[in-house]
């Protein structure tokens, strides 16, 4: 249904029509309507992920000042310069995510700080049906590296002060690992956008890489209301 044009909108168009062609005015109004109808979601709620994280004894980490390890192989989580990453530093990521549905697919924008300086990160899209995520992943129906399936669009390198502004589009169609999506991720019940830190500084195409070489560090969540 087209939006109702009230008296004030008619008056606005009448005034502008004295200076511009009427068809130009209606084009301008239509562009504004299209912009207003664009589906988007923005959140600053970010979660630290400890799914594959451990302390030196292989237990769930609790000491903020203690170094952390990748739980599956026991590899230490180190900065690119070789310094140990503490739990406090691992959990320090803050930022904002915006998802916007476009004709090309869902554009994902991340503005982050508190990352490991010069760290290499890959970005992943996880999709869940109702009732959403649980530790068994029983309701997971989609998984993909962000953007192109070969991984060339699904990674970034943090700046020297641990910041990044990153953007990628998830197109309609099959995902790289599991499932498929429409041109709007906001059509799904629950979507997680996850950032994984690569301990060895390498990316592995559309895969996370060999076990023990990467650890999920942070995530944003969208859930349909």
C-alpha positions as CSV (number, residue, x, y, z in Angstrom):
1,X,0.0,0.0,0.0
2,X,1.4,3.4,-0.9
3,X,1.9,5.9,2.0
4,X,-0.9,8.4,2.5
5,X,0.2,11.9,1.2
6,X,-1.3,14.4,3.7
7,X,-2.1,18.1,3.3
8,X,1.3,19.2,4.4
9,X,3.0,17.0,1.8
10,X,0.8,18.5,-0.9
11,X,1.7,22.0,0.2
12,X,5.4,21.1,0.2
13,X,5.2,19.8,-3.3
14,X,3.2,22.9,-4.5
15,X,5.8,25.3,-3.2
16,X,8.8,23.4,-4.7
17,X,7.0,23.0,-8.0
18,X,7.3,26.8,-8.5
19,X,11.1,26.3,-8.8
20,X,11.4,22.8,-10.1
21,X,9.7,20.4,-12.6
22,X,6.9,18.6,-11.0
23,X,8.2,15.2,-12.1
24,X,11.5,15.9,-10.3
25,X,9.6,16.7,-7.1
26,X,7.7,13.4,-7.2
27,X,11.0,11.5,-8.0
28,X,12.5,13.1,-4.9
29,X,9.6,12.1,-2.7
30,X,9.7,8.5,-4.0
31,X,13.4,8.3,-3.3
32,X,12.7,9.3,0.3
33,X,9.9,6.7,0.6
34,X,12.1,4.0,-0.7
35,X,14.9,4.9,1.7
36,X,12.4,4.9,4.6
37,X,11.2,1.4,3.6
38,X,14.7,-0.2,3.6
39,X,14.9,-2.9,6.2
40,X,17.8,-2.5,8.6
41,X,19.0,-3.5,12.1
42,X,21.6,-1.9,14.2
43,X,23.1,-3.1,17.5
44,X,25.9,-2.3,19.9
45,X,25.3,-5.4,21.9
46,X,28.4,-7.5,21.4
47,X,29.3,-10.8,23.2
48,X,32.7,-12.3,23.9
49,X,32.7,-15.9,22.7
50,X,34.5,-18.5,24.8
51,X,33.4,-21.6,22.9
52,X,36.9,-22.7,22.0
53,X,38.8,-20.9,24.7
54,X,40.6,-22.4,27.7
55,X,43.1,-21.5,30.5
56,X,46.5,-23.2,30.9
57,X,44.9,-26.2,32.6
58,X,42.3,-26.7,29.8
59,X,39.4,-25.3,31.9
60,X,37.0,-22.5,31.1
61,X,39.1,-19.3,31.7
62,X,38.1,-17.0,34.6
63,X,41.2,-15.0,35.6
64,X,41.2,-11.7,33.6
65,X,45.0,-11.4,33.8
66,X,45.8,-14.9,32.8
67,X,46.8,-15.9,29.2
68,X,44.2,-17.8,27.2
69,X,44.5,-20.9,24.9
70,X,42.7,-22.5,22.1
71,X,40.9,-25.4,23.7
72,X,41.0,-28.1,21.0
73,X,44.8,-28.2,20.5
74,X,45.9,-26.2,23.5
75,X,47.7,-23.6,21.4
76,X,48.4,-20.3,23.1
77,X,46.5,-17.2,21.8
78,X,49.2,-14.8,20.9
79,X,49.4,-11.4,19.3
80,X,51.0,-11.2,15.9
81,X,54.1,-10.0,17.8
82,X,54.1,-13.2,19.9
83,X,52.8,-11.8,23.2
84,X,50.3,-13.8,25.2
85,X,46.7,-12.5,25.0
86,X,45.0,-12.4,28.4
87,X,41.3,-13.0,29.0
88,X,40.8,-9.3,29.7
89,X,42.3,-8.4,26.3
90,X,40.4,-11.2,24.5
91,X,37.1,-9.9,25.9
92,X,37.9,-6.2,25.2
93,X,36.2,-6.0,21.8
94,X,33.4,-3.3,21.5
95,X,31.6,-1.9,18.6
96,X,28.5,-1.7,16.4
97,X,26.9,-3.8,13.7
98,X,24.4,-2.7,11.1
99,X,22.6,-5.0,8.7
100,X,20.8,-3.5,5.8
101,X,18.8,-5.3,3.1
102,X,19.5,-4.2,-0.4
103,X,18.8,-5.5,-3.9
104,X,22.3,-7.1,-3.9
105,X,21.7,-8.9,-0.6
106,X,22.3,-8.0,3.1
107,X,25.0,-5.5,3.7
108,X,26.8,-6.0,7.0
109,X,28.8,-3.1,8.5
110,X,31.1,-3.5,11.5
111,X,32.8,-0.7,13.4
112,X,35.0,-2.3,16.1
113,X,37.6,-1.4,18.6
114,X,39.6,-3.4,21.2
115,X,40.7,-6.0,18.7
116,X,44.1,-7.6,18.8
117,X,46.4,-5.0,17.0
118,X,47.3,-6.2,13.5
119,X,45.3,-9.3,14.1
120,X,43.8,-11.2,11.2
121,X,40.1,-12.0,11.5
122,X,37.5,-13.8,9.5
123,X,33.7,-13.0,9.6
124,X,31.0,-15.7,9.7
125,X,27.2,-15.8,9.3
126,X,25.3,-18.4,11.4
127,X,21.5,-18.8,10.9
128,X,19.1,-20.5,13.3
129,X,15.5,-21.4,13.2
130,X,13.1,-21.0,16.1
131,X,13.7,-21.2,19.1
132,X,17.3,-20.1,18.2
133,X,20.8,-21.1,19.3
134,X,21.5,-23.8,21.9
135,X,24.9,-25.4,22.7
136,X,24.1,-28.4,20.6
137,X,23.5,-26.3,17.5
138,X,20.4,-28.4,16.9
139,X,18.5,-25.5,15.4
140,X,21.3,-24.2,13.1
141,X,20.1,-24.1,9.5
142,X,22.8,-21.9,7.8
143,X,26.5,-21.2,8.0
144,X,28.8,-19.3,5.7
145,X,31.9,-17.2,5.5
146,X,30.8,-13.6,4.9
147,X,30.6,-12.5,1.2
148,X,32.2,-14.6,-1.5
149,X,32.5,-18.3,-0.8
150,X,36.2,-18.3,-1.5
151,X,36.8,-16.1,1.6
152,X,38.3,-13.2,-0.2
153,X,35.7,-10.8,1.2
154,X,35.2,-12.4,4.5
155,X,38.3,-11.2,6.5
156,X,40.0,-8.1,7.8
157,X,43.2,-7.0,9.6
158,X,42.9,-4.8,12.6
159,X,44.8,-1.5,12.8
160,X,47.7,-0.9,15.1
161,X,45.3,0.4,17.7
162,X,42.9,-2.5,17.4
163,X,40.2,-0.8,15.3
164,X,38.5,-1.6,12.0
165,X,35.6,-0.5,9.8
166,X,34.5,-3.4,7.7
167,X,31.7,-3.9,5.2
168,X,30.5,-7.0,3.2
169,X,27.4,-8.1,1.4
170,X,25.8,-11.5,1.9
171,X,24.0,-12.3,-1.4
172,X,20.8,-14.3,-1.9
173,X,21.3,-18.0,-2.5
174,X,23.3,-20.9,-1.1
175,X,25.7,-20.3,1.8
176,X,29.2,-21.7,1.7
177,X,28.8,-24.4,4.4
178,X,25.1,-25.0,5.1
179,X,21.7,-23.7,3.9
180,X,20.6,-20.8,1.9
181,X,19.2,-17.3,2.5
182,X,17.0,-14.7,0.8
183,X,18.3,-11.2,-0.1
184,X,17.4,-10.1,3.5
185,X,18.9,-11.8,6.5
186,X,16.3,-10.1,8.6
187,X,13.8,-12.6,7.2
188,X,15.5,-15.3,9.4
189,X,14.5,-16.0,12.9
190,X,18.0,-15.6,14.4
191,X,21.3,-14.6,12.8
192,X,24.8,-14.4,14.4
193,X,27.6,-12.4,12.9
194,X,30.8,-13.9,14.4
195,X,34.4,-12.8,14.3
196,X,37.2,-15.4,14.6
197,X,40.8,-14.5,15.4
198,X,43.4,-16.4,13.4
199,X,46.3,-17.4,15.6
200,X,48.7,-18.0,12.7
201,X,47.7,-14.8,10.8
202,X,46.4,-16.8,7.8
203,X,43.0,-17.2,6.2
204,X,42.0,-20.4,4.5
205,X,39.6,-19.6,1.7
206,X,36.1,-20.3,2.7
207,X,37.1,-22.4,5.7
208,X,38.0,-21.5,9.2
209,X,41.3,-23.4,8.8
210,X,43.0,-26.4,10.5
211,X,41.8,-27.2,14.0
212,X,43.6,-25.1,16.6
213,X,44.6,-22.3,14.3
214,X,41.6,-20.0,15.0
215,X,39.3,-19.1,17.8
216,X,36.0,-17.3,17.7
217,X,36.3,-14.1,19.7
218,X,33.2,-11.9,19.4
219,X,29.6,-12.0,18.0
220,X,26.5,-9.9,17.3
221,X,23.0,-11.4,17.3
222,X,19.8,-10.5,15.5
223,X,16.5,-12.1,16.5
224,X,13.2,-11.5,14.8
225,X,10.6,-10.1,17.2
